[in-house]
Amino acid sequence: QLQLVESGGGLVQPGGSLRLSCAASGFTLDYFAVGWFRQAPGKEREGVSCISVSGGSKNYADSVKGRFAISRDNAKKMVYLQMNSLKPEDTAVYYCNVRIFTRDFWGQGTLVTVSS
């Protein structure tokens, strides 16, 4: 069974940092582009960032540019999202995503709460 597992969420004060991790079971991440999405309470899921297979191409939503950094370690088969200068509006459940052919795979999500 193909699964994604996110970790690293938590409660952080505004201005703080967190690093989210995404791992896969049942398949290996290093063959696929990976995206990070988030869903805030009462809002639709939105794309945050994505990274190509090699890691050479990265994209960010305007709302997180300059604050978040996506990376991957194909040797460890992991993808990360470093989140700095966090704001209350970053509060959401964060999901990693892989698309294999036409099917999307999602993890269970990890909750990030930015609050003082």
FITIMI-971965 format. One record per residue (C-alpha): x, y, z; residue in three letters; residue number from 0. Coordinates in Angstrom, 1 decimal, decimal comma. Each point is the difference from the previous one (the first is absolute). Last residue first. Example, Ala and Ser with C-alpha at 12.3 -4.5 7.8 and 13.67 -1.06 7.14 Angstrom:
<pados>
      X      Y      Z res   n
   13,7   -1,1    7,1 SER   1
   -1,4   -3,4    0,7 ALA   0
</pados>
This chain:
<pados>
      X      Y      Z res   n
    1,2   33,5   20,9 SER 115
   -1,3   -2,0   -2,9 SER 114
    1,2   -1,8   -3,1 VAL 113
   -1,6   -3,5   -0,1 THR 112
    1,4   -2,6   -2,5 VAL 111
   -1,9   -3,2   -0,2 LEU 110
    1,5   -3,0   -1,8 THR 109
   -1,8   -1,7   -2,9 GLY 108
   -1,4   -3,5   -0,5 GLN 107
    2,1   -0,4   -3,1 GLY 106
   -1,2    0,5   -3,5 TRP 105
    0,3   -2,0   -3,2 PHE 104
   -1,4    1,4   -3,3 ASP 103
   -0,7   -2,3   -2,9 ARG 102
    0,4    1,1   -3,6 THR 101
    3,4   -1,5   -0,7 PHE 100
    1,4   -0,1    3,5 ILE  99
   -0,6    3,4    1,7 ARG  98
    1,7    0,5    3,3 VAL  97
   -1,2    2,2    2,8 ASN  96
    1,1    1,3    3,3 CYS  95
   -2,6    1,4    2,4 TYR  94
    0,0    2,9    2,4 TYR  93
   -2,9    0,6    2,4 VAL  92
   -0,3    3,7    0,5 ALA  91
    1,3    3,0    1,8 THR  90
    2,1    2,0   -2,4 ASP  89
   -2,4    3,0    0,6 GLU  88
    1,4    0,3    3,5 PRO  87
    3,4    0,8   -1,5 LYS  86
    3,2   -2,1   -0,2 LEU  85
    3,3    1,8   -0,6 SER  84
    1,5   -3,3   -1,1 ASN  83
   -1,4   -3,2   -1,5 MET  82
    2,3   -2,7   -1,2 GLN  81
   -1,9   -2,5   -2,1 LEU  80
    1,7   -3,3   -0,4 TYR  79
    0,0   -2,9   -2,4 VAL  78
    1,4   -3,4    1,0 MET  77
    1,4   -3,0   -1,9 LYS  76
    3,1    0,0    2,2 LYS  75
    2,3   -0,1   -3,0 ALA  74
   -2,6    2,1   -1,9 ASN  73
    0,4    2,8    2,6 ASP  72
   -2,5    2,6   -1,0 ARG  71
   -0,6    3,7    0,5 SER  70
   -2,7    2,6    0,3 ILE  69
    0,7    3,4    1,5 ALA  68
   -2,6    2,2    1,7 PHE  67
    0,4    3,7    0,9 ARG  66
    1,1    1,7   -3,2 GLY  65
   -3,0   -1,0   -1,9 LYS  64
   -2,8   -1,2    2,4 VAL  63
   -3,0    2,0   -1,1 SER  62
    1,1    0,1   -3,7 ASP  61
   -0,3   -3,8   -0,1 ALA  60
    3,3   -1,6   -0,6 TYR  59
    1,7   -2,0   -2,8 ASN  58
    3,2   -2,0   -0,1 LYS  57
    2,0   -1,5   -2,9 SER  56
    3,4   -1,6    0,5 GLY  55
   -1,2   -2,4    2,7 GLY  54
    0,8   -2,9   -2,4 SER  53
   -3,6   -1,3    0,1 VAL  52
   -1,5    3,5   -0,1 SER  51
   -1,2    1,9    3,1 ILE  50
   -3,3    1,5    0,9 CYS  49
   -1,2    2,7    2,3 SER  48
   -3,1    1,3    1,8 VAL  47
   -3,0   -1,2   -2,0 GLY  46
   -3,4    0,7    1,5 GLU  45
   -2,6   -2,1    1,7 ARG  44
   -3,3    1,9    0,3 GLU  43
   -0,8    2,0    3,1 LYS  42
   -2,2   -0,4    3,0 GLY  41
    2,9   -0,9    2,2 PRO  40
    3,3    0,3   -1,9 ALA  39
    1,0   -2,6   -2,6 GLN  38
    3,6   -0,4   -1,1 ARG  37
    1,8   -1,4   -2,9 PHE  36
    3,6   -1,2   -0,5 TRP  35
    1,0   -1,5   -3,3 GLY  34
    2,3   -2,8   -1,1 VAL  33
    1,5   -0,8   -3,4 ALA  32
    0,6   -3,7   -0,2 PHE  31
    2,7   -2,7   -0,3 TYR  30
    1,7    0,9    3,3 ASP  29
   -3,2   -0,6    1,9 LEU  28
    0,3   -3,8    0,1 THR  27
   -3,0   -2,2    0,2 PHE  26
   -2,0   -2,0    2,5 GLY  25
    0,8    2,5    2,7 SER  24
    0,8    3,6   -0,5 ALA  23
    1,5    2,7    2,1 ALA  22
   -0,8    3,7    0,3 CYS  21
    1,7    2,3    2,6 SER  20
   -1,1    3,4    1,3 LEU  19
    2,5    2,4    1,5 ARG  18
   -1,2    2,7    2,3 LEU  17
    0,9    3,6    0,7 SER  16
   -1,1    2,9    2,2 GLY  15
   -1,0    3,5   -0,9 GLY  14
   -3,5   -0,5    1,5 PRO  13
    0,2   -2,6    2,8 GLN  12
    0,1   -3,7   -0,8 VAL  11
   -2,4   -2,9    0,6 LEU  10
    0,7   -3,2   -1,8 GLY   9
    0,8   -1,6   -3,3 GLY   8
    3,0   -2,1   -0,7 GLY   7
   -1,4   -3,1   -1,7 SER   6
   -1,6   -1,0   -3,3 GLU   5
   -0,5   -3,6   -1,0 VAL   4
   -0,8   -1,0   -3,6 LEU   3
   -1,4   -3,4   -0,8 GLN   2
   -0,1   -2,5   -2,9 LEU   1
   -1,3   -3,4    1,0 GLN   0
</pados>
